[in-house]
Amino acid sequence: LKPVVIGISVVATTYSYVWDILMDWGLCRDARLLRSQILYPAKYYYVCAVTNLLLRFAWVIPFLSKDIWPHWFGDIEFITLFLC
């Protein structure tokens, strides 16, 4: 059951991210990534898109093995608390 829940959550998170980029922000509508009229410098949009992606998938951290994190990085619980 756990893999099914994780799979559904990945699909839902991906859908939410794509919705943010395409519908809410109006980006990636044509060959250009940014829309024709932007209010901020282009790099802000790219930074926000990457940050949005990372924070949307922050829920994955508790499912990761502690073996893949460097020892100096601390506990996964601390990282989860920091990101969420």
PDB file of N, CA, C and O in Angstrom:
ATOM      1  N   LEU A   1       0.822  -1.208   0.000  1.00  0.00           N
ATOM      2  CA  LEU A   1       0.000   0.000   0.000  1.00  0.00           C
ATOM      3  C   LEU A   1       0.860   1.263   0.000  1.00  0.00           C
ATOM      4  O   LEU A   1       0.503   2.260  -0.628  1.00  0.00           O
ATOM      5  N   LYS A   2       1.989   1.222   0.702  1.00  0.00           N
ATOM      6  CA  LYS A   2       2.845   2.393   0.775  1.00  0.00           C
ATOM      7  C   LYS A   2       3.366   2.820  -0.605  1.00  0.00           C
ATOM      8  O   LYS A   2       3.350   4.014  -0.904  1.00  0.00           O
ATOM      9  N   PRO A   3       3.831   1.883  -1.466  1.00  0.00           N
ATOM     10  CA  PRO A   3       4.270   2.308  -2.807  1.00  0.00           C
ATOM     11  C   PRO A   3       3.151   2.945  -3.626  1.00  0.00           C
ATOM     12  O   PRO A   3       3.405   3.854  -4.417  1.00  0.00           O
ATOM     13  N   VAL A   4       1.928   2.483  -3.446  1.00  0.00           N
ATOM     14  CA  VAL A   4       0.798   3.062  -4.179  1.00  0.00           C
ATOM     15  C   VAL A   4       0.563   4.500  -3.724  1.00  0.00           C
ATOM     16  O   VAL A   4       0.354   5.391  -4.547  1.00  0.00           O
ATOM     17  N   VAL A   5       0.598   4.718  -2.428  1.00  0.00           N
ATOM     18  CA  VAL A   5       0.390   6.064  -1.883  1.00  0.00           C
ATOM     19  C   VAL A   5       1.506   6.998  -2.349  1.00  0.00           C
ATOM     20  O   VAL A   5       1.245   8.138  -2.734  1.00  0.00           O
ATOM     21  N   ILE A   6       2.734   6.518  -2.314  1.00  0.00           N
ATOM     22  CA  ILE A   6       3.864   7.339  -2.769  1.00  0.00           C
ATOM     23  C   ILE A   6       3.724   7.644  -4.262  1.00  0.00           C
ATOM     24  O   ILE A   6       3.965   8.775  -4.686  1.00  0.00           O
ATOM     25  N   GLY A   7       3.339   6.651  -5.060  1.00  0.00           N
ATOM     26  CA  GLY A   7       3.152   6.870  -6.491  1.00  0.00           C
ATOM     27  C   GLY A   7       2.086   7.900  -6.788  1.00  0.00           C
ATOM     28  O   GLY A   7       2.280   8.780  -7.626  1.00  0.00           O
ATOM     29  N   ILE A   8       0.959   7.793  -6.103  1.00  0.00           N
ATOM     30  CA  ILE A   8      -0.128   8.766  -6.288  1.00  0.00           C
ATOM     31  C   ILE A   8       0.326  10.157  -5.841  1.00  0.00           C
ATOM     32  O   ILE A   8      -0.013  11.157  -6.474  1.00  0.00           O
ATOM     33  N   SER A   9       1.084  10.216  -4.760  1.00  0.00           N
ATOM     34  CA  SER A   9       1.583  11.500  -4.276  1.00  0.00           C
ATOM     35  C   SER A   9       2.561  12.132  -5.263  1.00  0.00           C
ATOM     36  O   SER A   9       2.551  13.349  -5.451  1.00  0.00           O
ATOM     37  N   VAL A  10       3.399  11.325  -5.890  1.00  0.00           N
ATOM     38  CA  VAL A  10       4.331  11.850  -6.895  1.00  0.00           C
ATOM     39  C   VAL A  10       3.559  12.418  -8.083  1.00  0.00           C
ATOM     40  O   VAL A  10       3.887  13.496  -8.578  1.00  0.00           O
ATOM     41  N   VAL A  11       2.547  11.707  -8.538  1.00  0.00           N
ATOM     42  CA  VAL A  11       1.728  12.190  -9.653  1.00  0.00           C
ATOM     43  C   VAL A  11       1.028  13.492  -9.269  1.00  0.00           C
ATOM     44  O   VAL A  11       1.016  14.438 -10.055  1.00  0.00           O
ATOM     45  N   ALA A  12       0.455  13.551  -8.090  1.00  0.00           N
ATOM     46  CA  ALA A  12      -0.257  14.752  -7.642  1.00  0.00           C
ATOM     47  C   ALA A  12       0.700  15.935  -7.494  1.00  0.00           C
ATOM     48  O   ALA A  12       0.359  17.055  -7.875  1.00  0.00           O
ATOM     49  N   THR A  13       1.874  15.701  -6.955  1.00  0.00           N
ATOM     50  CA  THR A  13       2.856  16.771  -6.783  1.00  0.00           C
ATOM     51  C   THR A  13       3.348  17.271  -8.133  1.00  0.00           C
ATOM     52  O   THR A  13       3.483  18.477  -8.336  1.00  0.00           O
ATOM     53  N   THR A  14       3.615  16.360  -9.050  1.00  0.00           N
ATOM     54  CA  THR A  14       4.053  16.747 -10.388  1.00  0.00           C
ATOM     55  C   THR A  14       2.969  17.551 -11.092  1.00  0.00           C
ATOM     56  O   THR A  14       3.260  18.566 -11.726  1.00  0.00           O
ATOM     57  N   TYR A  15       1.733  17.110 -10.987  1.00  0.00           N
ATOM     58  CA  TYR A  15       0.610  17.830 -11.596  1.00  0.00           C
ATOM     59  C   TYR A  15       0.506  19.240 -11.011  1.00  0.00           C
ATOM     60  O   TYR A  15       0.295  20.203 -11.749  1.00  0.00           O
ATOM     61  N   SER A  16       0.650  19.365  -9.705  1.00  0.00           N
ATOM     62  CA  SER A  16       0.571  20.675  -9.059  1.00  0.00           C
ATOM     63  C   SER A  16       1.685  21.593  -9.539  1.00  0.00           C
ATOM     64  O   SER A  16       1.461  22.782  -9.768  1.00  0.00           O
ATOM     65  N   TYR A  17       2.880  21.046  -9.692  1.00  0.00           N
ATOM     66  CA  TYR A  17       4.012  21.855 -10.164  1.00  0.00           C
ATOM     67  C   TYR A  17       3.775  22.326 -11.601  1.00  0.00           C
ATOM     68  O   TYR A  17       3.978  23.499 -11.917  1.00  0.00           O
ATOM     69  N   VAL A  18       3.348  21.412 -12.459  1.00  0.00           N
ATOM     70  CA  VAL A  18       3.082  21.779 -13.856  1.00  0.00           C
ATOM     71  C   VAL A  18       1.960  22.815 -13.927  1.00  0.00           C
ATOM     72  O   VAL A  18       2.027  23.747 -14.729  1.00  0.00           O
ATOM     73  N   TRP A  19       0.940  22.659 -13.100  1.00  0.00           N
ATOM     74  CA  TRP A  19      -0.152  23.631 -13.054  1.00  0.00           C
ATOM     75  C   TRP A  19       0.375  25.010 -12.659  1.00  0.00           C
ATOM     76  O   TRP A  19      -0.001  26.016 -13.260  1.00  0.00           O
ATOM     77  N   ASP A  20       1.246  25.054 -11.647  1.00  0.00           N
ATOM     78  CA  ASP A  20       1.840  26.329 -11.235  1.00  0.00           C
ATOM     79  C   ASP A  20       2.552  27.002 -12.401  1.00  0.00           C
ATOM     80  O   ASP A  20       2.334  28.180 -12.681  1.00  0.00           O
ATOM     81  N   ILE A  21       3.399  26.243 -13.072  1.00  0.00           N
ATOM     82  CA  ILE A  21       4.215  26.824 -14.140  1.00  0.00           C
ATOM     83  C   ILE A  21       3.348  27.262 -15.335  1.00  0.00           C
ATOM     84  O   ILE A  21       3.494  28.377 -15.835  1.00  0.00           O
ATOM     85  N   LEU A  22       2.468  26.396 -15.777  1.00  0.00           N
ATOM     86  CA  LEU A  22       1.693  26.684 -16.995  1.00  0.00           C
ATOM     87  C   LEU A  22       0.517  27.625 -16.750  1.00  0.00           C
ATOM     88  O   LEU A  22       0.352  28.615 -17.464  1.00  0.00           O
ATOM     89  N   MET A  23      -0.274  27.330 -15.775  1.00  0.00           N
ATOM     90  CA  MET A  23      -1.526  28.071 -15.595  1.00  0.00           C
ATOM     91  C   MET A  23      -1.372  29.290 -14.670  1.00  0.00           C
ATOM     92  O   MET A  23      -1.768  30.399 -15.029  1.00  0.00           O
ATOM     93  N   ASP A  24      -0.804  29.078 -13.499  1.00  0.00           N
ATOM     94  CA  ASP A  24      -0.723  30.181 -12.540  1.00  0.00           C
ATOM     95  C   ASP A  24       0.300  31.235 -12.960  1.00  0.00           C
ATOM     96  O   ASP A  24       0.032  32.433 -12.872  1.00  0.00           O
ATOM     97  N   TRP A  25       1.477  30.785 -13.419  1.00  0.00           N
ATOM     98  CA  TRP A  25       2.537  31.724 -13.772  1.00  0.00           C
ATOM     99  C   TRP A  25       2.520  32.092 -15.242  1.00  0.00           C
ATOM    100  O   TRP A  25       3.118  33.095 -15.631  1.00  0.00           O
ATOM    101  N   GLY A  26       1.851  31.305 -16.064  1.00  0.00           N
ATOM    102  CA  GLY A  26       1.771  31.597 -17.492  1.00  0.00           C
ATOM    103  C   GLY A  26       3.082  31.414 -18.228  1.00  0.00           C
ATOM    104  O   GLY A  26       3.331  32.087 -19.228  1.00  0.00           O
ATOM    105  N   LEU A  27       3.922  30.514 -17.747  1.00  0.00           N
ATOM    106  CA  LEU A  27       5.214  30.283 -18.379  1.00  0.00           C
ATOM    107  C   LEU A  27       5.143  29.079 -19.308  1.00  0.00           C
ATOM    108  O   LEU A  27       4.203  28.288 -19.226  1.00  0.00           O
ATOM    109  N   CYS A  28       6.112  28.934 -20.179  1.00  0.00           N
ATOM    110  CA  CYS A  28       6.254  27.787 -21.091  1.00  0.00           C
ATOM    111  C   CYS A  28       5.064  27.655 -22.041  1.00  0.00           C
ATOM    112  O   CYS A  28       4.687  26.538 -22.396  1.00  0.00           O
ATOM    113  N   ARG A  29       4.482  28.745 -22.447  1.00  0.00           N
ATOM    114  CA  ARG A  29       3.328  28.689 -23.347  1.00  0.00           C
ATOM    115  C   ARG A  29       3.733  28.482 -24.805  1.00  0.00           C
ATOM    116  O   ARG A  29       2.988  27.880 -25.578  1.00  0.00           O
ATOM    117  N   ASP A  30       4.910  28.979 -25.181  1.00  0.00           N
ATOM    118  CA  ASP A  30       5.380  28.810 -26.553  1.00  0.00           C
ATOM    119  C   ASP A  30       6.840  28.390 -26.512  1.00  0.00           C
ATOM    120  O   ASP A  30       7.291  27.822 -25.518  1.00  0.00           O
ATOM    121  N   ALA A  31       7.578  28.659 -27.568  1.00  0.00           N
ATOM    122  CA  ALA A  31       8.977  28.222 -27.634  1.00  0.00           C
ATOM    123  C   ALA A  31       9.835  28.892 -26.553  1.00  0.00           C
ATOM    124  O   ALA A  31      10.822  28.321 -26.089  1.00  0.00           O
ATOM    125  N   ARG A  32       9.448  30.092 -26.167  1.00  0.00           N
ATOM    126  CA  ARG A  32      10.172  30.772 -25.083  1.00  0.00           C
ATOM    127  C   ARG A  32       9.673  30.254 -23.742  1.00  0.00           C
ATOM    128  O   ARG A  32       8.502  29.904 -23.601  1.00  0.00           O
ATOM    129  N   LEU A  33      10.542  30.209 -22.787  1.00  0.00           N
ATOM    130  CA  LEU A  33      10.119  29.750 -21.461  1.00  0.00           C
ATOM    131  C   LEU A  33       9.354  30.822 -20.700  1.00  0.00           C
ATOM    132  O   LEU A  33       8.424  30.515 -19.953  1.00  0.00           O
ATOM    133  N   LEU A  34       9.740  32.068 -20.886  1.00  0.00           N
ATOM    134  CA  LEU A  34       9.075  33.153 -20.176  1.00  0.00           C
ATOM    135  C   LEU A  34       8.030  33.797 -21.071  1.00  0.00           C
ATOM    136  O   LEU A  34       8.127  33.737 -22.296  1.00  0.00           O
ATOM    137  N   ARG A  35       7.049  34.401 -20.465  1.00  0.00           N
ATOM    138  CA  ARG A  35       6.032  35.101 -21.251  1.00  0.00           C
ATOM    139  C   ARG A  35       6.615  36.411 -21.785  1.00  0.00           C
ATOM    140  O   ARG A  35       7.703  36.820 -21.378  1.00  0.00           O
ATOM    141  N   SER A  36       5.914  37.045 -22.666  1.00  0.00           N
ATOM    142  CA  SER A  36       6.453  38.239 -23.333  1.00  0.00           C
ATOM    143  C   SER A  36       6.585  39.428 -22.375  1.00  0.00           C
ATOM    144  O   SER A  36       7.540  40.197 -22.480  1.00  0.00           O
ATOM    145  N   GLN A  37       5.648  39.586 -21.452  1.00  0.00           N
ATOM    146  CA  GLN A  37       5.721  40.682 -20.493  1.00  0.00           C
ATOM    147  C   GLN A  37       6.033  40.114 -19.114  1.00  0.00           C
ATOM    148  O   GLN A  37       5.239  39.364 -18.545  1.00  0.00           O
ATOM    149  N   ILE A  38       7.196  40.479 -18.586  1.00  0.00           N
ATOM    150  CA  ILE A  38       7.568  40.029 -17.248  1.00  0.00           C
ATOM    151  C   ILE A  38       7.811  41.255 -16.368  1.00  0.00           C
ATOM    152  O   ILE A  38       8.230  42.308 -16.850  1.00  0.00           O
ATOM    153  N   LEU A  39       7.546  41.102 -15.095  1.00  0.00           N
ATOM    154  CA  LEU A  39       7.689  42.210 -14.146  1.00  0.00           C
ATOM    155  C   LEU A  39       9.059  42.247 -13.486  1.00  0.00           C
ATOM    156  O   LEU A  39       9.528  43.308 -13.075  1.00  0.00           O
ATOM    157  N   TYR A  40       9.696  41.089 -13.385  1.00  0.00           N
ATOM    158  CA  TYR A  40      10.967  40.968 -12.678  1.00  0.00           C
ATOM    159  C   TYR A  40      12.030  40.482 -13.641  1.00  0.00           C
ATOM    160  O   TYR A  40      11.697  40.006 -14.727  1.00  0.00           O
ATOM    161  N   PRO A  41      13.299  40.588 -13.279  1.00  0.00           N
ATOM    162  CA  PRO A  41      14.351  40.037 -14.139  1.00  0.00           C
ATOM    163  C   PRO A  41      14.138  38.532 -14.363  1.00  0.00           C
ATOM    164  O   PRO A  41      13.617  37.839 -13.490  1.00  0.00           O
ATOM    165  N   ALA A  42      14.537  38.044 -15.514  1.00  0.00           N
ATOM    166  CA  ALA A  42      14.281  36.654 -15.916  1.00  0.00           C
ATOM    167  C   ALA A  42      14.828  35.645 -14.915  1.00  0.00           C
ATOM    168  O   ALA A  42      14.208  34.606 -14.692  1.00  0.00           O
ATOM    169  N   LYS A  43      15.971  35.929 -14.311  1.00  0.00           N
ATOM    170  CA  LYS A  43      16.564  34.946 -13.393  1.00  0.00           C
ATOM    171  C   LYS A  43      15.660  34.673 -12.193  1.00  0.00           C
ATOM    172  O   LYS A  43      15.699  33.574 -11.639  1.00  0.00           O
ATOM    173  N   TYR A  44      14.857  35.634 -11.785  1.00  0.00           N
ATOM    174  CA  TYR A  44      13.940  35.405 -10.665  1.00  0.00           C
ATOM    175  C   TYR A  44      12.924  34.317 -10.981  1.00  0.00           C
ATOM    176  O   TYR A  44      12.595  33.500 -10.121  1.00  0.00           O
ATOM    177  N   TYR A  45      12.435  34.305 -12.197  1.00  0.00           N
ATOM    178  CA  TYR A  45      11.456  33.303 -12.597  1.00  0.00           C
ATOM    179  C   TYR A  45      12.067  31.905 -12.576  1.00  0.00           C
ATOM    180  O   TYR A  45      11.429  30.947 -12.140  1.00  0.00           O
ATOM    181  N   TYR A  46      13.302  31.795 -13.047  1.00  0.00           N
ATOM    182  CA  TYR A  46      13.967  30.492 -13.051  1.00  0.00           C
ATOM    183  C   TYR A  46      14.263  30.015 -11.623  1.00  0.00           C
ATOM    184  O   TYR A  46      14.080  28.840 -11.304  1.00  0.00           O
ATOM    185  N   VAL A  47      14.718  30.934 -10.774  1.00  0.00           N
ATOM    186  CA  VAL A  47      14.999  30.577  -9.375  1.00  0.00           C
ATOM    187  C   VAL A  47      13.709  30.155  -8.674  1.00  0.00           C
ATOM    188  O   VAL A  47      13.698  29.175  -7.929  1.00  0.00           O
ATOM    189  N   CYS A  48      12.638  30.884  -8.909  1.00  0.00           N
ATOM    190  CA  CYS A  48      11.362  30.537  -8.283  1.00  0.00           C
ATOM    191  C   CYS A  48      10.823  29.203  -8.786  1.00  0.00           C
ATOM    192  O   CYS A  48      10.242  28.445  -8.010  1.00  0.00           O
ATOM    193  N   ALA A  49      11.004  28.905 -10.065  1.00  0.00           N
ATOM    194  CA  ALA A  49      10.535  27.628 -10.611  1.00  0.00           C
ATOM    195  C   ALA A  49      11.289  26.459  -9.987  1.00  0.00           C
ATOM    196  O   ALA A  49      10.682  25.442  -9.651  1.00  0.00           O
ATOM    197  N   VAL A  50      12.605  26.592  -9.830  1.00  0.00           N
ATOM    198  CA  VAL A  50      13.395  25.521  -9.216  1.00  0.00           C
ATOM    199  C   VAL A  50      13.060  25.389  -7.736  1.00  0.00           C
ATOM    200  O   VAL A  50      12.923  24.277  -7.226  1.00  0.00           O
ATOM    201  N   THR A  51      12.928  26.516  -7.048  1.00  0.00           N
ATOM    202  CA  THR A  51      12.574  26.485  -5.621  1.00  0.00           C
ATOM    203  C   THR A  51      11.201  25.851  -5.424  1.00  0.00           C
ATOM    204  O   THR A  51      11.008  25.059  -4.502  1.00  0.00           O
ATOM    205  N   ASN A  52      10.267  26.191  -6.270  1.00  0.00           N
ATOM    206  CA  ASN A  52       8.924  25.609  -6.205  1.00  0.00           C
ATOM    207  C   ASN A  52       8.999  24.092  -6.360  1.00  0.00           C
ATOM    208  O   ASN A  52       8.353  23.354  -5.616  1.00  0.00           O
ATOM    209  N   LEU A  53       9.784  23.635  -7.318  1.00  0.00           N
ATOM    210  CA  LEU A  53       9.931  22.191  -7.537  1.00  0.00           C
ATOM    211  C   LEU A  53      10.539  21.498  -6.317  1.00  0.00           C
ATOM    212  O   LEU A  53      10.044  20.461  -5.878  1.00  0.00           O
ATOM    213  N   LEU A  54      11.602  22.069  -5.778  1.00  0.00           N
ATOM    214  CA  LEU A  54      12.266  21.455  -4.616  1.00  0.00           C
ATOM    215  C   LEU A  54      11.352  21.422  -3.400  1.00  0.00           C
ATOM    216  O   LEU A  54      11.287  20.413  -2.698  1.00  0.00           O
ATOM    217  N   LEU A  55      10.660  22.500  -3.151  1.00  0.00           N
ATOM    218  CA  LEU A  55       9.791  22.541  -1.972  1.00  0.00           C
ATOM    219  C   LEU A  55       8.540  21.674  -2.148  1.00  0.00           C
ATOM    220  O   LEU A  55       8.029  21.125  -1.172  1.00  0.00           O
ATOM    221  N   ARG A  56       8.054  21.549  -3.361  1.00  0.00           N
ATOM    222  CA  ARG A  56       6.906  20.659  -3.585  1.00  0.00           C
ATOM    223  C   ARG A  56       7.270  19.204  -3.315  1.00  0.00           C
ATOM    224  O   ARG A  56       6.432  18.427  -2.858  1.00  0.00           O
ATOM    225  N   PHE A  57       8.517  18.834  -3.597  1.00  0.00           N
ATOM    226  CA  PHE A  57       8.944  17.459  -3.377  1.00  0.00           C
ATOM    227  C   PHE A  57       9.661  17.273  -2.037  1.00  0.00           C
ATOM    228  O   PHE A  57      10.283  16.232  -1.828  1.00  0.00           O
ATOM    229  N   ALA A  58       9.597  18.226  -1.144  1.00  0.00           N
ATOM    230  CA  ALA A  58      10.237  18.102   0.174  1.00  0.00           C
ATOM    231  C   ALA A  58       9.614  16.981   0.997  1.00  0.00           C
ATOM    232  O   ALA A  58      10.257  16.457   1.907  1.00  0.00           O
ATOM    233  N   TRP A  59       8.383  16.609   0.695  1.00  0.00           N
ATOM    234  CA  TRP A  59       7.719  15.535   1.443  1.00  0.00           C
ATOM    235  C   TRP A  59       8.420  14.190   1.237  1.00  0.00           C
ATOM    236  O   TRP A  59       8.189  13.256   2.006  1.00  0.00           O
ATOM    237  N   VAL A  60       9.263  14.077   0.225  1.00  0.00           N
ATOM    238  CA  VAL A  60       9.954  12.816  -0.071  1.00  0.00           C
ATOM    239  C   VAL A  60      11.069  12.536   0.943  1.00  0.00           C
ATOM    240  O   VAL A  60      11.436  11.381   1.157  1.00  0.00           O
ATOM    241  N   ILE A  61      11.596  13.566   1.551  1.00  0.00           N
ATOM    242  CA  ILE A  61      12.772  13.422   2.416  1.00  0.00           C
ATOM    243  C   ILE A  61      12.601  12.370   3.506  1.00  0.00           C
ATOM    244  O   ILE A  61      13.536  11.596   3.715  1.00  0.00           O
ATOM    245  N   PRO A  62      11.479  12.284   4.215  1.00  0.00           N
ATOM    246  CA  PRO A  62      11.376  11.248   5.256  1.00  0.00           C
ATOM    247  C   PRO A  62      11.443   9.824   4.707  1.00  0.00           C
ATOM    248  O   PRO A  62      11.743   8.897   5.459  1.00  0.00           O
ATOM    249  N   PHE A  63      11.172   9.627   3.421  1.00  0.00           N
ATOM    250  CA  PHE A  63      11.207   8.284   2.845  1.00  0.00           C
ATOM    251  C   PHE A  63      12.600   7.875   2.381  1.00  0.00           C
ATOM    252  O   PHE A  63      12.824   6.713   2.045  1.00  0.00           O
ATOM    253  N   LEU A  64      13.537   8.822   2.358  1.00  0.00           N
ATOM    254  CA  LEU A  64      14.884   8.517   1.891  1.00  0.00           C
ATOM    255  C   LEU A  64      15.681   7.801   2.968  1.00  0.00           C
ATOM    256  O   LEU A  64      15.464   8.015   4.161  1.00  0.00           O
ATOM    257  N   SER A  65      16.587   6.964   2.548  1.00  0.00           N
ATOM    258  CA  SER A  65      17.443   6.238   3.473  1.00  0.00           C
ATOM    259  C   SER A  65      18.477   7.193   4.070  1.00  0.00           C
ATOM    260  O   SER A  65      18.984   8.079   3.383  1.00  0.00           O
ATOM    261  N   LYS A  66      18.779   7.006   5.343  1.00  0.00           N
ATOM    262  CA  LYS A  66      19.795   7.836   5.987  1.00  0.00           C
ATOM    263  C   LYS A  66      21.189   7.552   5.432  1.00  0.00           C
ATOM    264  O   LYS A  66      22.104   8.350   5.635  1.00  0.00           O
ATOM    265  N   ASP A  67      21.362   6.442   4.742  1.00  0.00           N
ATOM    266  CA  ASP A  67      22.669   6.101   4.192  1.00  0.00           C
ATOM    267  C   ASP A  67      23.087   7.017   3.047  1.00  0.00           C
ATOM    268  O   ASP A  67      24.281   7.148   2.778  1.00  0.00           O
ATOM    269  N   ILE A  68      22.137   7.651   2.370  1.00  0.00           N
ATOM    270  CA  ILE A  68      22.510   8.483   1.228  1.00  0.00           C
ATOM    271  C   ILE A  68      22.888   9.899   1.638  1.00  0.00           C
ATOM    272  O   ILE A  68      23.446  10.640   0.829  1.00  0.00           O
ATOM    273  N   TRP A  69      22.598  10.289   2.871  1.00  0.00           N
ATOM    274  CA  TRP A  69      22.951  11.631   3.325  1.00  0.00           C
ATOM    275  C   TRP A  69      24.347  11.615   3.940  1.00  0.00           C
ATOM    276  O   TRP A  69      24.694  10.662   4.638  1.00  0.00           O
ATOM    277  N   PRO A  70      25.151  12.642   3.698  1.00  0.00           N
ATOM    278  CA  PRO A  70      26.455  12.731   4.371  1.00  0.00           C
ATOM    279  C   PRO A  70      26.264  12.844   5.883  1.00  0.00           C
ATOM    280  O   PRO A  70      25.247  13.356   6.351  1.00  0.00           O
ATOM    281  N   HIS A  71      27.235  12.368   6.630  1.00  0.00           N
ATOM    282  CA  HIS A  71      27.111  12.372   8.095  1.00  0.00           C
ATOM    283  C   HIS A  71      27.024  13.790   8.657  1.00  0.00           C
ATOM    284  O   HIS A  71      26.365  14.015   9.672  1.00  0.00           O
ATOM    285  N   TRP A  72      27.680  14.736   8.009  1.00  0.00           N
ATOM    286  CA  TRP A  72      27.660  16.099   8.517  1.00  0.00           C
ATOM    287  C   TRP A  72      26.339  16.808   8.232  1.00  0.00           C
ATOM    288  O   TRP A  72      26.100  17.902   8.746  1.00  0.00           O
ATOM    289  N   PHE A  73      25.495  16.205   7.431  1.00  0.00           N
ATOM    290  CA  PHE A  73      24.262  16.853   7.020  1.00  0.00           C
ATOM    291  C   PHE A  73      23.176  16.781   8.084  1.00  0.00           C
ATOM    292  O   PHE A  73      22.198  17.525   8.015  1.00  0.00           O
ATOM    293  N   GLY A  74      23.325  15.924   9.037  1.00  0.00           N
ATOM    294  CA  GLY A  74      22.363  15.843  10.120  1.00  0.00           C
ATOM    295  C   GLY A  74      21.264  14.837   9.849  1.00  0.00           C
ATOM    296  O   GLY A  74      21.290  14.119   8.849  1.00  0.00           O
ATOM    297  N   ASP A  75      20.313  14.795  10.740  1.00  0.00           N
ATOM    298  CA  ASP A  75      19.207  13.851  10.636  1.00  0.00           C
ATOM    299  C   ASP A  75      18.182  14.302   9.610  1.00  0.00           C
ATOM    300  O   ASP A  75      18.005  15.497   9.374  1.00  0.00           O
ATOM    301  N   ILE A  76      17.517  13.342   9.011  1.00  0.00           N
ATOM    302  CA  ILE A  76      16.483  13.638   8.028  1.00  0.00           C
ATOM    303  C   ILE A  76      15.322  14.391   8.683  1.00  0.00           C
ATOM    304  O   ILE A  76      14.686  15.232   8.048  1.00  0.00           O
ATOM    305  N   GLU A  77      15.052  14.089   9.939  1.00  0.00           N
ATOM    306  CA  GLU A  77      13.968  14.773  10.628  1.00  0.00           C
ATOM    307  C   GLU A  77      14.251  16.270  10.742  1.00  0.00           C
ATOM    308  O   GLU A  77      13.342  17.089  10.604  1.00  0.00           O
ATOM    309  N   PHE A  78      15.505  16.621  10.993  1.00  0.00           N
ATOM    310  CA  PHE A  78      15.882  18.034  11.082  1.00  0.00           C
ATOM    311  C   PHE A  78      15.705  18.718   9.735  1.00  0.00           C
ATOM    312  O   PHE A  78      15.206  19.841   9.666  1.00  0.00           O
ATOM    313  N   ILE A  79      16.111  18.044   8.668  1.00  0.00           N
ATOM    314  CA  ILE A  79      15.991  18.606   7.332  1.00  0.00           C
ATOM    315  C   ILE A  79      14.520  18.809   6.978  1.00  0.00           C
ATOM    316  O   ILE A  79      14.144  19.844   6.428  1.00  0.00           O
ATOM    317  N   THR A  80      13.695  17.821   7.293  1.00  0.00           N
ATOM    318  CA  THR A  80      12.271  17.927   7.025  1.00  0.00           C
ATOM    319  C   THR A  80      11.666  19.101   7.790  1.00  0.00           C
ATOM    320  O   THR A  80      10.863  19.851   7.234  1.00  0.00           O
ATOM    321  N   LEU A  81      12.035  19.268   9.041  1.00  0.00           N
ATOM    322  CA  LEU A  81      11.532  20.369   9.843  1.00  0.00           C
ATOM    323  C   LEU A  81      11.968  21.711   9.246  1.00  0.00           C
ATOM    324  O   LEU A  81      11.197  22.670   9.226  1.00  0.00           O
ATOM    325  N   PHE A  82      13.225  21.767   8.756  1.00  0.00           N
ATOM    326  CA  PHE A  82      13.744  22.986   8.183  1.00  0.00           C
ATOM    327  C   PHE A  82      13.010  23.346   6.879  1.00  0.00           C
ATOM    328  O   PHE A  82      12.682  24.512   6.664  1.00  0.00           O
ATOM    329  N   LEU A  83      12.755  22.374   6.022  1.00  0.00           N
ATOM    330  CA  LEU A  83      12.122  22.635   4.734  1.00  0.00           C
ATOM    331  C   LEU A  83      10.618  22.857   4.842  1.00  0.00           C
ATOM    332  O   LEU A  83      10.047  23.630   4.072  1.00  0.00           O
ATOM    333  N   CYS A  84       9.982  22.192   5.782  1.00  0.00           N
ATOM    334  CA  CYS A  84       8.522  22.305   5.869  1.00  0.00           C
ATOM    335  C   CYS A  84       8.187  23.308   6.931  1.00  0.00           C
ATOM    336  O   CYS A  84       7.011  23.570   7.184  1.00  0.00           O
TER     337      CYS A  84
END
